[in-house]
Amino acid sequence: MLFGFGIGMGSLLAWAMYGKRLENTDWMPNHRVRLRLQSTLVKATPDAERMMAGLHLDLADLRATVLDSCEVNFKQSLRGEDSLVYYVYGKVRGMDVWYMAATLRDFRTDSTATLTEIHRRER
């Protein structure tokens, strides 16, 4: 009985102090990577630009949907000593796609992300 009372009081205190932040998962790695890509995906390799043109997409489309309808597959993503290449999949303008975006580990050196390839995803 006393244990249940303590848990209840602790929960109420945590909710009073942190409110909506208790429900928020913005601190999870998937969301942090998507947030980074939303704000820094501004370049594409020439090959990636041709691939996007074939799909009738542009970088603005990818940035607009990365938070809402895309996920990062960390198992297929690559981590180098100084670079990170993320494998992202999801729906962009109604199409199922997957793409690779490269960034530097140290965002102070270069904070931009570069699209390296994009493909329509077959189910």
C-alpha positions in Angstrom: 0.0 0.0 0.0 2.7 2.4 1.0 4.7 1.4 -2.1 1.8 2.2 -4.4 1.3 5.5 -2.8 5.0 6.4 -3.3 4.8 5.4 -7.0 1.7 7.4 -7.5 3.1 10.5 -5.8 6.4 10.2 -7.7 4.5 9.9 -11.0 2.5 13.0 -10.3 5.6 14.9 -9.3 7.4 13.9 -12.5 4.4 14.8 -14.6 4.1 18.2 -12.8 7.8 18.9 -13.4 8.3 17.6 -16.9 4.8 17.7 -18.4 4.7 16.9 -22.1 8.4 16.1 -22.3 7.6 12.7 -20.6 5.6 11.7 -23.8 8.2 13.1 -26.2 10.7 10.8 -27.9 12.8 13.6 -29.5 15.8 12.4 -27.7 15.8 8.9 -29.4 18.5 8.3 -32.0 16.0 7.8 -34.9 14.4 11.2 -34.3 17.7 13.0 -33.8 19.0 11.7 -37.1 15.8 12.6 -39.0 15.9 16.1 -37.4 19.5 16.5 -38.5 18.6 15.4 -42.1 15.6 17.7 -42.2 17.8 20.8 -41.5 21.0 19.8 -43.3 20.1 17.8 -46.4 20.9 20.5 -48.9 23.3 18.8 -51.4 23.1 15.8 -53.8 25.7 14.1 -55.8 25.3 14.3 -59.6 24.1 10.7 -59.7 21.6 11.3 -56.9 20.3 14.4 -58.8 19.6 12.2 -61.9 17.9 9.6 -59.7 15.7 12.3 -58.1 14.8 13.7 -61.5 13.7 10.3 -62.6 11.4 10.0 -59.6 10.2 13.7 -60.0 11.5 14.6 -56.5 13.8 17.2 -55.1 15.7 17.7 -51.9 12.9 19.9 -50.5 10.5 16.9 -50.8 12.9 14.7 -48.8 13.4 17.4 -46.1 9.6 18.0 -45.8 8.8 14.3 -45.2 11.8 13.0 -43.3 10.2 13.7 -39.9 6.7 12.5 -40.6 6.9 9.5 -42.8 10.5 8.2 -42.9 12.6 5.9 -40.7 16.3 5.4 -40.4 17.6 1.8 -40.7 20.6 1.8 -38.4 21.6 -1.8 -39.3 22.1 -0.8 -43.0 23.6 2.6 -42.2 27.4 2.9 -42.3 29.7 4.4 -39.7 33.2 5.4 -40.6 35.9 7.1 -38.6 34.9 10.6 -39.8 31.6 10.0 -41.7 28.1 8.6 -41.2 26.0 7.3 -44.1 22.3 6.9 -43.1 19.9 4.5 -44.9 16.5 6.1 -44.8 13.2 4.7 -46.1 9.7 5.9 -46.2 7.0 7.7 -48.2 7.8 10.8 -50.1 5.0 12.4 -52.2 3.1 9.1 -52.1 6.0 6.9 -53.2 7.8 4.4 -51.2 11.5 5.2 -51.5 14.8 4.6 -49.8 17.9 6.8 -49.9 21.4 7.2 -48.5 22.5 10.5 -47.0 26.1 11.1 -46.0 27.2 13.4 -43.2 30.4 14.1 -41.3 30.6 12.9 -37.7 31.9 16.3 -36.6 29.2 18.7 -37.8 31.4 21.6 -36.9 33.6 20.8 -39.9 30.7 20.6 -42.4 27.2 20.5 -41.1 25.5 19.7 -44.4 24.2 16.3 -45.4 24.6 15.0 -49.0 22.2 12.7 -50.8 24.2 10.0 -52.4 21.5 7.8 -53.9 17.7 7.4 -53.9 15.5 4.6 -55.3 11.9 3.6 -55.4 11.3 0.9 -52.9 9.7 -2.4 -54.0 7.6 -4.2 -51.5 
